Amino acid sequence: MAARLPSAPPILPGLAYIRPLGSGGFADVFLYEQDMPRRNVAVKVMPSDVRDPELRRMFNAEADVLAHLSAHPSIVTVYQASISADGRPYIVMEYCPGSLAQRYRVERLPVEEVLTIGVRMASALESAHRAGLIHRDVKPSNILITTFGTPVLADFGISASLQRKSGGEVLAMSIPWSAPEVVAEQTSGTVTSEVWSLGATVYSLLAGHSPFERRERGQNTKELLRKRIARATYVEIPRADVPASLQAVLAAAMSRDPGRRYDSARAFGEALREVQSGLGLSPTPLEIPDAEWSPASAPVDFGDSALRGPARSHVERDLTRKTRAGTGVAQLARDEDTEISAPARRRGRAALPWAIGIGAGVVAGAGAVVVALMAAGVL
């Protein structure tokens, strides 16, 4: 699928646009400043030209599922969701300033840290599975780092959950971290395929590259990666500090046969905790909700494709905030880091209507006094 230009940021009540954060196949993410309470937030917005009800259905599901899971300490928090003035659904989420998107490629991550991340992500996935959601796009770039340095799972969104085929290719996947059965288009995603993806993610964080990626130039096309994943032969991570127990856990999680993998994210997390114990580390807690948790709130309606939220019928003119000239879609596409800030509020003419009103009142009052004196025979 050809890359599209990011859409223009929408005008949102109580939020001031700052800059773009990123774009995916079906949504854009922008950084805004929330006015009350004052904080930075990430806003995920559907493009204005998307009218597919299936995309709206998955966008609604993402908002509802995130609201359902937001209390989990290893899942990104959602604050609100609605419809912009120009009719685009949006989700306001916690802003996370960092991610693992590139860090593992340029830095040798400690085994202890990677194990902690793996257990936390297993907790997040197990909780999502119990809520009836398959993430379908577990990978390093979807693990964000909060302002407190905590890893959280993000992007339960449209491209992660929706199947779209073009030229025989399933677009809703990230091939380097997808299970063989997903790459072969035999399934859109299962619990065991999620176990594979999390195993491949942990492998990547330790190895500095995805499991079937080659260092040679031109050897990592989608087709070549598909063929290697289809064969699914586990290659041990060439690091002396990665224990054999961890290699064995990852090999089981990434077995070509789904039936030989861990049957749940929780089971995979428990296996990682056993590795921690074997290394003399304190096992990371598996934060999984009680059995009574899921029925405590209304279930997510995955069939709802309606536009939900208080849509405004018009765009109000904003006299106090203006963006710099030349910051349309083309400008955003050229420079994603361009900061668009609001100038200070203008004060010079604010009192003019007030002054006119006072003056009119004085004239009217004087006229009334003159009429009253004439009626009394004084004038």
N, C-alpha and C positions, 0 to 999 in steps of 0.2 A: 504494500500500500504506500503510495506516495505521501511524503511528509506534508502536512498542511501548515499554513501560517497560523500563529496564535490569534485568537479573537481579541477584540478590544476589551479592556476591563470594564465591567458594568458599574453604574452608579448605584450604590447600596446605602440604605439608611443607617446612619450611625457609624459608617466605616469610611476611612479616607485611603484611597489607593496609594501604594508606595512604588511597587515594581513587580514585574513578572517573576515567578519562581520556576516554572517549567510547563511543558505541554506534552500531552500524550495523544493517542489516536483519537480519543473521543472527548477529551476535557482539557481545560487549561487551569493552572493553579497560579494565583496571584497573592502577593503580600499586601495586606491592608493593616491600618492602625484602627483599632476599635476605640471609640470615643469614651464609652462608659460601660464597664470599667476600662481604663486605659491600658491597652496591651496590643502587641502585634499578633495577628492571626493569619492563617493560610486559608484562602478561599478557593474552592474548587468549583469551576463554572462550566456548564455545557455550552458549546459554541452556539451562536445564534442560528446557524444554518442546519442544525441537527433537529430533525422532526420525526425520527424513527421512534415509534412507541416502545420498541424493545429496549432502546437506549434509555428512554425515560423510566422504564420499568426497573432497569438495573440501577439507575441513579437513585431512584426512590429507595430501592432495597439497600443500597450502600448507606444512605443517610439513616435508615431505620436500624440497620444492623450495627452501625457505629454507635448510635444512641444506646442500643441494647448492650453493647460491649464496652462503652466508654469508661466504666468504673474499673476495668481491668488495668493494672499498672503497666502492662506491656503491650497495650494497644493505644494508638493515637486517640486523643479525646476530640469529640465533636461538640460544638457549642450550640449551633442552630442550623436550620436549613429553611430555604424559602425560594421565592421566585423574584428575580430582579425586575426593574421597571420595564425593561425591554423583553420580558418574557422568558428569561433563561433561568432554569433551576440552578441553585448554588448551595454549597455546604460550607459552613464556617468551622474551621478546625484549629486545633492547637498548632502553633508554629514551632517547628523543630529546626533549629539552625544547622544541624549536621546530619549526615547519613553515612552508611558504609559503602556507598556507590563506588568510590574510588580508593578509599583508604587502604583496603586490603591489597590493592595492586601496587601501592607505593611504600607500604609499611608492613613489617613482619609482626603480625598480631600475636600476642602471647597466648599460649594454649589455655591458660587459666581464664583469660577474658573471653575467648571463643566458646569455651564450655559454658560459661555463664550466659552468653548470648543465646547459645543453642537451647539451653533449658528454658530461658524466658520465652523464646519464640515457640517452643513446644507447648508451654502453658497457654500462650495466646491462641495458637491453632486449636488446641483441645477445647478451649472455651468457645471459639468460633464454631467448631464442629457441633458442639452441644447446642448451639443456638441455631443450627441448621444451615450453616454457610460453609462452602468450600472456597478458600481464598483464590486458588488457581494461579497465583503469580508470586510465589515466595522466592525471593532472590535478595542479594545484598542491598541493592538500591532501594528496596522497599522496607528496609530496616532503618528507621530514622533515629536520631539521637536528640533527646530533649535538652532543654536548657540546664537540666540537672545532671546531664551525662548518662541518662538511662536509655537503653535501646527499646524502641516500640515498633510494633508491626503496623504498617500503613498500607494504603491503596487497596481497599476492599471494593474497588470500583468497577466501572463499566468494562474497560479493556481487560481486567483481570477475571471477569466472570462471564463475559459474553462470547459466544461462538460466532465467528464470521469467517466464511470461506471465500477465497478468491484465488483462482488458479490452482486449486487443490491444496492450498496452504491454510492452516488454522491460524488466524491472525491473533487470537486472544491467548498467546503464550509467549514465554521468553525461552527460546529453545535451549540455551546452555544449561538451564536449571529444570527443564521439563522431563518427566518420566518417559520411558520408551513408549508406553501405551498412549500417552498424550501426543507425543510427536508423531506416532503412527495414526493419529486421529481415530483411535478405537474408543476413546472416552474423552469427555470434556473435563474430567477431573474427579478424583475420588479421595477418600481419606488416605489410602496407601500411596496415591500419587503425590499427595501433600507431604507425606513422610519422605518420599524420594527427594522432593524439592528442598525440604529443610536439610536433609543429609547433604545434598549437593551444595547448598549454601554454606553449611559448616565446613565442608571440604574446601570451598573457594576461599573462605576467610583464612584458612590455614595454609593453603597452597599458593595463594596469590593470584590464582586464575581459576576459571570454571573447570570442572572435572575432565572434560573431553577437549579442552582447548589446547592447541599446539603452539609452540613458540615460533615456528617457521611462518614466514609471511605468506599469505594467500592460502593457508591451511585451515582457516576457520570460517568458511562460508557456511550458510545455513544448511546446504545440502550435505556437506562433509560432516558437520556436527550431527545432523540427523542420522547418518549412517553409523557414526561411532556410538551414539546413544542407543541405537537399535541393537548393537552388539553388546553394549553395557558390560564391558569387562572392567572391573574395578582395578585401578592403578594406585598403589599406595602413595601417600604424600611423602615426598623426599625431604623429610625433616627429622632429625635425630631426636628432637624433644617431643615428637608426637608418639605417645606410647602405643604398643601393639593392641592394647585393649580398645583404644579409640579407633584405630584403623579397622578393627573387627566390627565395631558398632556402625561405623560409616558404611562398610562393605555390606552389612545386613540391610541397612536403611536403603541402600542404592542397588539392591538385588534386581536383576532384570525381571524376575518372577514376582509379581505383586504379592503372591501368597507367602513368600519367604521373607517379606519385609516385616517390620513392626506393624501390628494391626491398628495402632492408634498413635497419635502424637504424644499422648501421655506415656505410652510404653517406650517410645523413643526417648522422651525426656528422662524417664527413670533410668534407662541405659546410660545416658550421659552423666547422670548423678552418680551412678556406680563407678564410672571412670574417675569422677572427681574424688570420690572416697578413696579409690585405689591410689590416687596421687597424693593423698594426705590433705586434700582440700576440703573445705566445708561445703557440702552440697547446696547448690542454689535451690531455694524453695520452689516447688511446683505450685503455682497459684492457679488453682482450678476451682470453679464455683461448686457449691453444694448441689445435690440433686434437686433440691426445692427451688433453685434459682431460676431456671428456664421458665417454669409456669408462672413465675411471680409477675410477669408483665405480658402484655398482649403479644401474640406471635407475629412475626414479620410476614406481611403479605407480599410474596414475591411476584404476584401477578398484577400488582397495581401499577398502571402506566399513566395515571392521571397527573396533570400538573397540580401539585399541591402547594399551598402557601398563600399568603395574602398578596396577590399580584396587584401592583399599582397600575392604574389605567393610563398614566402619563408620567413623563420624566419632568420633575420639577427643576426649574433653572436654579443652579447653585451659584449664588453671588459671592460666596466667601471662599470657595476653593476653585482654583483653575490650574490645569496642567500646563506644562511648557508647550510651546508651539512645536508642531511637527512630531507628535508622539502618537501617531495612528498605528494601525496594524503593521505597516511596512517598517516603521521605526522600531517597534518592539521586536520584529523578526531580525533586524540587523543587530541590535544591541540589547540583549536580555537584561544586562545589569544597569541600564540607564535608570537612574532614580528620578522619579517624578514626584516632586513635593509640592505642597500647597503654600502659596505666599501668605504673608501676614494679612490679617483681616483689615480691609480698608475702613477708616474711621471718619474721613473728612466730611461726607455728605449725609451721614446717618441721622443727624439731628434736623435736617432741613424740613421734612414733612411735619415734624413736631412744631418747629418755629412757625410754619405757615398756619397750622391749626390754631396755635395760640393767638396769632395775629388776627385771624378771622374771628376768633371768639371775642377779642377785645373790641373790634369794630362793631360786631353784632350787639355786644353789651352796651356800648355807647349809644347806639341808635335807639335802643329800648329805653334808656334814661331820658333822652330828648322827647320821645313820644309821650312818656308819662308826665313830664313837666308841662307840656302843652295842654294835655287833657285837664290838668289841675288849675289852669289859668295862670300859671307862673310865667310862662313865656307867651 
